[in-house]
Amino acid sequence: MTTTTPGRAPGDTAFGTSPVDDAPDRLSTAGLSVQPPPGLDRALNVLIVAAKTATIACAVDALIHADSARLRGKAIRTRAIGYTGALFIVPVLWRLLPDRGRYPRGLDLAVTVPLLIDAGGNALGLYEEAHLDDVVHFLNAAIVSGVAGALFATRTDEPWQAALAGTGTAIAGETAWEIAEWLALKAGADGMNLTYDDTMADLTESTLGALVGGLVTWLRMPRSKAQRQHGWRHAVAGWRRAGEPMPLIGGQGSVVDRAISGGR
């Protein structure tokens, strides 16, 4: 016999979540929303596991065939270890942190997809041809900006402040990454193919991604400070608890919702 907390969908304890809800009251959403279909969480679980499995398979291939023509000169063994470790960031942190709420499946998938694109592109020899590096830089910056902005939103007075802080965090992170790559090059790392144009392109793509992530977060987050103070778990879960309708643009009280309702 399965019991659930009111307002929590059955099966929401997947990936080690807790039945404790984030807040006693429920937040409704704007008119432009859809009710999650039955089994959505299970389908997302399958998709997450499949994406992680495919990424690990590409990482194993990279470790075994690092000296092949398609992978040579890409520091692929180091990247393979990075792929695998990064896949467990969201589930491990969620397990270790106290008072876990609804598992952030969307966040886990968002972190996994860029890793899969990077690993799969290298494994198939499409990385340079399809300009996948550009896609990965854009997506990573957008994810960092969005997540950081959502976390800052629980502490700021205005949504734009959180969005700006999240965007700045993503840009700073990308800048630090490019500096680290340059230092590695100067230390003697080979196969990095770093050029001035490549570095500037990476910074530009990441800045655009950070701006998009910040904008989306600003549009979706509640304008009410009280609603944004339900905690970081509610923020990274997309300002929605299990069983609530999924806003297509922004939930109740967001900038989008205020615009649609004429400011009411």
C-alpha positions as CSV (number, residue, x, y, z in Angstrom):
1,M,0.0,0.0,0.0
2,T,1.4,3.3,-1.1
3,T,0.7,6.5,0.8
4,T,1.5,10.0,-0.4
5,T,1.6,13.5,1.1
6,P,-1.3,15.7,0.0
7,G,-0.2,17.6,-3.1
8,R,2.5,15.0,-3.9
9,A,2.2,12.7,-6.8
10,P,2.7,8.9,-6.3
11,G,6.2,7.8,-7.2
12,D,7.7,11.1,-6.3
13,T,10.2,9.4,-4.0
14,A,12.3,8.3,-7.0
15,F,16.0,9.0,-6.9
16,G,16.1,9.2,-3.1
17,T,13.7,12.1,-2.5
18,S,11.8,12.7,0.7
19,P,8.0,12.8,1.2
20,V,8.4,16.0,3.1
21,D,6.9,18.9,1.1
22,D,8.8,22.2,0.7
23,A,6.0,24.4,2.0
24,P,2.5,23.9,3.4
25,D,0.6,25.9,0.9
26,R,0.3,25.3,-2.8
27,L,1.0,27.9,-5.6
28,S,-1.3,27.9,-8.5
29,T,0.0,28.7,-12.0
30,A,-0.9,31.0,-14.9
31,G,-3.5,30.1,-17.5
32,L,-0.9,29.0,-20.0
33,S,-0.1,25.7,-18.2
34,V,-0.7,22.0,-18.7
35,Q,-1.4,19.2,-16.2
36,P,1.5,16.7,-16.2
37,P,0.3,13.5,-17.8
38,P,0.3,10.3,-15.6
39,G,3.7,8.6,-15.6
40,L,5.6,11.8,-16.6
41,D,8.1,11.4,-13.7
42,R,8.7,7.7,-14.6
43,A,9.3,8.7,-18.2
44,L,11.8,11.3,-17.2
45,N,13.5,8.8,-14.9
46,V,13.9,6.5,-17.9
47,L,15.2,9.3,-20.1
48,I,17.7,10.4,-17.5
49,V,19.0,6.9,-17.0
50,A,19.2,6.4,-20.8
51,A,21.1,9.6,-21.3
52,K,23.5,8.9,-18.5
53,T,24.1,5.4,-19.7
54,A,24.9,6.6,-23.2
55,T,27.3,9.2,-21.9
56,I,29.1,6.6,-19.8
57,A,29.3,4.3,-22.8
58,C,30.9,7.2,-24.8
59,A,33.3,7.8,-21.9
60,V,34.4,4.1,-21.8
61,D,34.9,4.2,-25.6
62,A,37.1,7.3,-25.1
63,L,39.2,5.6,-22.5
64,I,39.7,2.5,-24.7
65,H,40.2,4.3,-28.0
66,A,41.9,7.5,-26.8
67,D,44.8,7.0,-29.4
68,S,42.5,6.6,-32.4
69,A,42.4,9.2,-35.1
70,R,39.0,10.5,-34.1
71,L,39.9,11.0,-30.5
72,R,43.7,11.8,-30.6
73,G,44.8,15.2,-29.4
74,K,41.6,16.0,-27.4
75,A,42.7,15.1,-23.9
76,I,39.9,12.7,-24.2
77,R,40.8,10.5,-21.2
78,T,40.6,13.5,-18.9
79,R,37.3,14.5,-20.5
80,A,35.9,11.0,-20.1
81,I,36.6,11.1,-16.4
82,G,35.0,14.5,-16.3
83,Y,31.9,13.3,-18.1
84,T,31.4,10.4,-15.7
85,G,31.9,12.5,-12.6
86,A,29.6,15.3,-13.7
87,L,26.8,12.9,-14.3
88,F,26.5,12.3,-10.6
89,I,26.6,15.9,-9.4
90,V,22.9,16.4,-9.1
91,P,21.9,13.0,-7.7
92,V,24.7,12.9,-5.2
93,L,24.2,16.5,-3.9
94,W,20.5,15.8,-3.7
95,R,21.1,12.7,-1.6
96,L,23.6,14.4,0.7
97,L,21.8,17.7,1.4
98,P,19.2,17.6,4.2
99,D,15.4,18.0,3.9
100,R,15.2,16.9,0.3
101,G,12.0,17.7,-1.6
102,R,10.9,16.8,-5.1
103,Y,13.8,15.5,-7.1
104,P,14.8,18.1,-9.8
105,R,14.5,15.8,-12.8
106,G,14.6,18.7,-15.2
107,L,17.8,20.0,-13.7
108,D,19.4,16.6,-13.8
109,L,18.4,16.2,-17.5
110,A,19.6,19.7,-18.3
111,V,23.1,18.9,-16.8
112,T,23.2,15.5,-18.5
113,V,22.3,16.6,-22.1
114,P,25.3,18.8,-22.7
115,L,27.6,16.1,-21.4
116,L,26.0,13.6,-23.8
117,I,26.3,16.0,-26.7
118,D,30.0,16.6,-25.9
119,A,30.8,12.9,-25.4
120,G,28.7,11.6,-28.3
121,G,30.0,14.2,-30.7
122,N,33.6,13.2,-29.9
123,A,32.7,9.5,-30.1
124,L,31.1,9.9,-33.5
125,G,33.7,12.2,-34.8
126,L,31.2,15.0,-35.4
127,Y,32.5,17.5,-32.8
128,E,34.3,19.9,-35.1
129,E,32.1,19.3,-38.2
130,A,28.8,20.0,-36.4
131,H,30.3,22.8,-34.2
132,L,29.1,21.0,-31.1
133,D,31.5,22.9,-29.0
134,D,29.5,26.0,-29.7
135,V,26.3,24.3,-28.5
136,V,27.9,22.9,-25.4
137,H,29.3,26.3,-24.3
138,F,25.9,28.0,-24.9
139,L,23.9,25.3,-23.0
140,N,26.3,25.1,-20.1
141,A,26.2,28.8,-19.5
142,A,22.4,28.9,-19.8
143,I,22.1,26.1,-17.3
144,V,24.5,27.7,-14.8
145,S,22.8,31.1,-15.2
146,G,19.3,29.7,-14.7
147,V,20.2,27.6,-11.7
148,A,22.3,30.3,-10.0
149,G,19.6,32.8,-10.7
150,A,16.9,30.6,-9.2
151,L,19.1,30.1,-6.1
152,F,19.8,33.8,-5.7
153,A,16.1,34.5,-6.1
154,T,15.4,33.0,-2.7
155,R,17.5,35.8,-1.1
156,T,17.0,38.9,-3.3
157,D,14.3,41.6,-3.1
158,E,13.6,41.7,-6.8
159,P,13.6,39.0,-9.6
160,W,15.9,41.1,-11.9
161,Q,18.5,41.1,-9.2
162,A,18.6,37.3,-9.0
163,A,18.6,37.1,-12.8
164,L,21.5,39.5,-13.1
165,A,23.5,37.7,-10.4
166,G,22.9,34.3,-12.1
167,T,24.0,35.7,-15.4
168,G,27.1,37.2,-13.9
169,T,27.9,33.9,-12.2
170,A,27.8,32.0,-15.5
171,I,29.9,34.5,-17.3
172,A,32.5,34.5,-14.5
173,G,32.5,30.7,-14.5
174,E,33.2,30.6,-18.2
175,T,35.9,33.2,-17.9
176,A,37.6,31.1,-15.2
177,W,37.3,28.0,-17.4
178,E,39.0,29.8,-20.3
179,I,41.8,31.0,-18.0
180,A,42.3,27.5,-16.7
181,E,42.6,26.2,-20.3
182,W,45.2,28.8,-21.1
183,L,47.2,27.9,-18.0
184,A,47.0,24.3,-18.9
185,L,48.3,25.1,-22.4
186,K,51.2,27.1,-20.9
187,A,51.9,24.3,-18.6
188,G,52.5,22.0,-21.6
189,A,49.1,20.3,-22.2
190,D,48.9,19.3,-25.9
191,G,46.0,18.7,-28.2
192,M,44.0,21.7,-27.0
193,N,44.1,23.6,-30.2
194,L,43.5,26.9,-28.4
195,T,43.6,30.1,-30.5
196,Y,42.5,33.6,-29.8
197,D,39.5,33.3,-32.1
198,D,38.5,30.0,-30.4
199,T,38.7,31.6,-26.9
200,M,36.7,34.7,-28.0
201,A,34.1,32.5,-29.7
202,D,33.7,30.4,-26.5
203,L,33.3,33.6,-24.4
204,T,30.8,35.0,-26.8
205,E,28.7,31.8,-26.9
206,S,28.8,31.5,-23.2
207,T,27.8,35.1,-22.6
208,L,24.8,34.6,-24.9
209,G,23.8,31.5,-23.1
210,A,24.1,33.2,-19.7
211,L,21.9,36.0,-20.9
212,V,19.3,33.6,-22.2
213,G,19.4,31.6,-18.9
214,G,19.0,34.8,-16.9
215,L,16.2,36.1,-19.0
216,V,14.2,32.8,-18.8
217,T,14.7,32.6,-15.0
218,W,13.6,36.2,-14.6
219,L,10.5,35.6,-16.7
220,R,9.5,32.4,-14.8
221,M,10.2,33.2,-11.2
222,P,7.5,34.6,-8.9
223,R,7.7,38.4,-8.4
224,S,6.5,38.0,-4.8
225,K,9.4,37.8,-2.4
226,A,7.3,35.6,-0.1
227,Q,6.7,33.1,-2.9
228,R,10.4,33.0,-3.8
229,Q,11.4,32.3,-0.2
230,H,10.0,28.7,-0.2
231,G,13.6,27.5,-0.4
232,W,16.2,26.5,-2.8
233,R,14.6,23.1,-3.4
234,H,11.4,24.7,-4.7
235,A,13.5,27.1,-6.8
236,V,15.6,24.5,-8.7
237,A,12.4,22.4,-9.2
238,G,11.1,25.2,-11.4
239,W,8.9,26.9,-8.8
240,R,6.5,24.0,-8.9
241,R,5.8,21.1,-6.6
242,A,4.7,17.6,-7.6
243,G,1.2,17.4,-9.0
244,E,0.9,21.1,-9.8
245,P,0.2,22.2,-13.4
246,M,3.3,22.9,-15.5
247,P,3.4,26.5,-16.7
248,L,4.4,26.8,-20.3
249,I,5.9,30.2,-19.8
250,G,5.7,31.4,-16.2
251,G,3.8,30.5,-13.1
252,Q,1.4,32.6,-11.0
253,G,3.0,35.9,-10.0
254,S,5.8,35.8,-12.5
255,V,6.6,38.6,-14.9
256,V,5.0,36.7,-17.7
257,D,1.8,36.0,-15.7
258,R,1.6,39.7,-14.8
259,A,1.9,40.7,-18.4
260,I,-0.8,38.2,-19.6
261,S,-3.2,39.3,-16.9
262,G,-2.6,43.0,-17.5
263,G,-0.7,43.5,-14.2
264,R,-3.4,42.1,-12.0
